[in-house]
């Protein structure tokens, strides 16, 4: 899955809580060297996953990242029906992301 640039458009916390099924939200910045390093492993791990994936630009003033207590980039949140079930911070290997997917039970089919 080729990764798109981080989006400046964020859903509200309420909209995230209402998202059905499995969702991965990645917080980061395009210029961040840790985010750039993680892009390959994240892309590799998510290549076969059928879930909703949001790649969101994060800054100190962005409320969604603060609501989830994101401190380092990139941070990937794994949510099931709007509830966080796993978190991976600064992954360097696809296996780290796969661990989060396994906690989601990513074999369930979810809506894109």
Secondary structure by P-SEA (a helix, b strand, c coil): ccccccccccccaaaaaacccbbbbbbbbcccaaaaaaaaaaaaaaccccbbbbbcccccccaaaaaaccccccbbbbbccccccccccccccaaaaaaaaaaacccccccc
